[in-house]
Amino acid sequence: MTLRDFANVNAALDTANAFKFLTGKQGEDRYGTAPIRAAYFSLAHTLQEATLDTLNGFIHAWNYPNQNDVLYSEYGSVTNFRILTSSNAIVELGASINGRDVYDNMIVAREAYAHIEQDGYSSQLIYRPPIFSGPLALNGTLGVKFAQAQVITQDTWIQNMRSTLAI
């Protein structure tokens, strides 16, 4: 993962007229802080944090001008991307030509996808308490029923930046 990779994805999203999720934040007169740009979201694996630390221009979340702007699991930002990390991000084990792990860094713009509720159907919470009168009815049931669909509204606003770890 390099600064050039981020620049290429940024160019593709900007060329497709994608909407950024967040507005930029001005710098404050505090030691060690830096302004952050308006940004798209990127999801990276936690194993990529060391690679992100070495990128030129990478700003750690603890260096944001205002800590109220830090999102849950946000690691930092680089150029026009706010990077969230998770150990649940996609890793393809041994998928590179050299047998190295390949990390899928999903990058999305605002309004690239949506949830659509169908037929005005509202969600229902279903609960049946356990019955203690016999040995066969000692379980309870809790469930949610709803009708919705996910849709990609603009597929050019979703990018997958694939990378391996820096050696």
C-alpha positions as CSV (number, residue, x, y, z in Angstrom):
1,M,0.0,0.0,0.0
2,T,1.6,3.2,-1.2
3,L,0.7,6.9,-1.4
4,R,0.4,6.4,-5.2
5,D,-2.2,3.7,-4.7
6,F,-4.3,6.1,-2.6
7,A,-3.8,8.8,-5.2
8,N,-5.0,6.5,-8.0
9,V,-8.2,5.5,-6.1
10,N,-8.8,9.1,-5.2
11,A,-8.5,10.1,-8.8
12,A,-11.0,7.3,-9.8
13,L,-13.5,8.4,-7.2
14,D,-13.2,12.1,-8.0
15,T,-13.5,11.5,-11.7
16,A,-16.7,9.5,-11.0
17,N,-18.0,12.6,-9.1
18,A,-18.2,10.6,-5.9
19,F,-19.4,12.3,-2.7
20,K,-17.1,12.4,0.3
21,F,-18.5,11.2,3.6
22,L,-17.0,13.8,5.9
23,T,-16.0,17.4,5.6
24,G,-12.4,18.4,6.4
25,K,-11.3,19.7,9.8
26,Q,-9.2,22.8,10.2
27,G,-6.0,22.6,12.2
28,E,-6.0,24.0,15.7
29,D,-3.2,25.8,17.6
30,R,-2.2,22.6,19.4
31,Y,1.2,20.8,19.4
32,G,1.4,17.7,17.3
33,T,-2.0,18.1,15.5
34,A,-2.7,18.4,11.8
35,P,-5.8,19.4,9.7
36,I,-7.6,16.6,8.0
37,R,-9.2,16.7,4.5
38,A,-12.7,15.9,3.4
39,A,-12.7,12.1,3.1
40,Y,-13.9,8.8,1.8
41,F,-14.0,5.8,4.1
42,S,-11.5,2.9,3.8
43,L,-11.5,-0.4,5.7
44,A,-8.1,-1.9,6.3
45,H,-7.0,-5.0,8.2
46,T,-5.3,-4.4,11.6
47,L,-2.2,-6.2,10.3
48,Q,-1.8,-3.3,7.9
49,E,-1.4,-0.7,10.6
50,A,2.4,-0.9,10.5
51,T,2.4,-0.2,6.8
52,L,0.1,2.8,7.3
53,D,2.5,4.2,9.9
54,T,5.2,4.4,7.3
55,L,3.2,6.2,4.7
56,N,4.2,9.8,3.9
57,G,1.5,12.2,5.0
58,F,-0.3,9.6,7.2
59,I,-2.0,11.3,10.2
60,H,-2.8,9.2,13.2
61,A,-6.3,9.6,14.7
62,W,-4.7,10.9,17.9
63,N,-3.2,13.8,15.9
64,Y,-6.6,15.1,14.8
65,P,-7.3,18.6,15.9
66,N,-10.4,17.5,17.8
67,Q,-10.7,14.1,19.4
68,N,-14.5,14.3,19.1
69,D,-14.0,13.8,15.3
70,V,-12.4,10.4,15.7
71,L,-14.7,7.5,14.7
72,Y,-14.8,4.2,16.4
73,S,-12.0,1.9,15.2
74,E,-10.5,4.8,13.1
75,Y,-6.8,4.5,12.8
76,G,-6.0,7.7,10.9
77,S,-6.2,9.4,7.6
78,V,-4.1,9.8,4.5
79,T,-4.9,12.2,1.7
80,N,-8.6,12.0,1.2
81,F,-9.3,8.8,3.1
82,R,-10.3,8.2,6.7
83,I,-9.0,4.7,7.5
84,L,-10.9,2.3,9.8
85,T,-9.2,-0.9,10.8
86,S,-10.7,-4.2,11.8
87,S,-9.4,-7.8,12.3
88,N,-12.5,-8.8,10.3
89,A,-11.4,-7.1,7.1
90,I,-10.9,-9.4,4.1
91,V,-7.6,-11.3,3.8
92,E,-6.9,-13.7,1.0
93,L,-4.3,-16.1,2.4
94,G,-1.4,-16.8,0.0
95,A,-3.2,-15.3,-2.9
96,S,-0.4,-13.3,-4.4
97,I,1.9,-14.7,-7.2
98,N,4.6,-14.9,-4.5
99,G,2.4,-16.7,-2.1
100,R,1.9,-13.7,0.2
101,D,-1.4,-12.7,1.8
102,V,-3.5,-10.2,-0.1
103,Y,-5.6,-7.6,1.8
104,D,-8.7,-6.1,0.3
105,N,-9.1,-2.5,1.3
106,M,-12.7,-1.5,0.6
107,I,-13.1,2.2,-0.1
108,V,-16.6,3.7,-0.4
109,A,-18.0,7.1,-1.1
110,R,-21.2,8.5,0.4
111,E,-24.4,7.2,-1.3
112,A,-22.6,4.4,-3.0
113,Y,-25.0,1.9,-1.4
114,A,-28.4,2.1,0.4
115,H,-30.8,0.0,2.4
116,I,-34.4,-0.1,1.0
117,E,-37.3,-1.0,3.2
118,Q,-39.9,-2.9,1.1
119,D,-43.6,-2.5,1.0
120,G,-43.7,-0.2,4.1
121,Y,-43.1,-3.4,6.2
122,S,-42.0,-2.4,9.6
123,S,-39.8,-4.6,11.7
124,Q,-41.3,-7.0,14.3
125,L,-39.6,-8.2,17.4
126,I,-40.7,-11.8,18.3
127,Y,-40.2,-13.1,21.8
128,R,-41.5,-16.3,23.3
129,P,-40.4,-16.8,26.9
130,P,-39.2,-20.2,28.1
131,I,-41.8,-22.5,29.6
132,F,-40.7,-24.3,32.8
133,S,-43.5,-26.7,33.1
134,G,-41.9,-29.6,31.2
135,P,-38.5,-30.9,30.1
136,L,-39.2,-30.2,26.4
137,A,-40.0,-26.5,26.6
138,L,-37.1,-25.0,28.5
139,N,-36.0,-22.8,25.6
140,G,-37.0,-19.3,24.7
141,T,-37.2,-17.6,21.3
142,L,-36.0,-14.1,20.3
143,G,-36.0,-13.0,16.8
144,V,-36.5,-10.0,14.5
145,K,-38.4,-10.0,11.2
146,F,-38.1,-7.3,8.6
147,A,-38.1,-6.8,4.9
148,Q,-35.3,-4.8,3.4
149,A,-32.9,-5.0,0.5
150,Q,-29.4,-3.7,0.0
151,V,-28.6,-2.0,-3.2
152,I,-25.5,-0.6,-4.8
153,T,-26.6,2.8,-6.1
154,Q,-23.3,3.7,-7.8
155,D,-20.8,1.0,-8.4
156,T,-18.0,3.4,-9.5
157,W,-18.1,4.8,-6.0
158,I,-16.9,1.6,-4.4
159,Q,-13.3,0.7,-5.0
160,N,-11.1,-2.3,-3.8
161,M,-7.5,-1.4,-3.3
162,R,-5.7,-4.8,-3.0
163,S,-2.3,-4.9,-1.4
164,T,0.2,-7.1,0.4
165,L,2.2,-6.1,3.6
166,A,5.4,-4.2,3.2
167,I,8.4,-6.3,4.0
